[in-house]
Amino acid sequence: MEDKELNIVDHLEELRKRLMICVAAFFVFFIAGFVYVEEIYSFFVRDLDVKLIVLGPSDIIWVYFMLATVIAIAGTIPVAAMQIWLFVKPAMKPSERRISLSYIPALFVLFIVGLSFGYFVIFPTVFKFLVELGGDLMVTNFTADRYFRFIMHMTLPFGVLFELPVVVMFLTSLGIINPYVLVKLRKYAYFVLVFIAIIITPPDFMSDFIVTIPLLLLYEISISLSKIVYRRKVKKEKEWNEKYGDDESADENE
């Protein structure tokens, strides 16, 4: 009983250590983002014909914090993934450790790809539609706070959703899910993805279509990658059983 309690305490201590490293990494990247926040701000407003408006001094610092936070999240993702891997490493087989470790760089890359897709493809389309909606009836001015909130809403969801293939491959390699389950859940997944696309885009068919198609493709890519990982996993397990299965049976008979 005491050994079990000590084991739980050790796990909690290890978890606390990993969380502290993640928090420390977040603050380091946050500070780095805050140092270069003016350059980041200039990048996002480079195509605007007008200067953004602030309604109070606090809006300025809030926008800077918002931009620095996004940089911190992007930078912390590979660190957090590595800490999670280190935490679950003792419970994994050597082959699972190697495979799962290779997914960590992919998490960061796909998050950046998702943000880029949201910013360079989705954001301009939606932004143009909403601005042209007012036409000559309204004077268009933007507050810095709302402008950057709008950018975050158009980009961050795609950064998260683009992680789907890597997450599916990782869970498949651990045996938690398999491609056959994903195929069975396809119609429900499609419904959820279409719903997400409709929620984050303006109410016109073209915008919904532009967002929906990549999300559905992501799910299909996830299924295909899951099949590849699953077949390799089954093949390795079969080879392992053929190599060591007889020895284990002999030991049991003795």
Secondary structure, 3 states (H helix, E strand, C coil): CHHHHHHHHHHHHHHHHHHHHHHHHHHHHHHHHHHCHHHHHHHHCCCCCCCCECCCHHHHHHHHHHHHHHHHHHHHHHHHHHHHHHHHHHHCCHHHHHHHHHHHHHHHHHHHHHHHHHHHHHHHHHHHHHHHHHCCCCCCCCEHHHHHHHHHHHHHHHHHHCCHHHHHHHHHHCCCCCHHHHHHCHHHHHHHHHHHHHHHCCCCHHHHHHHHHHHHHHHHHHHHHHHHHHHHHHHHHHHHHHHHHHHHHHHHHC
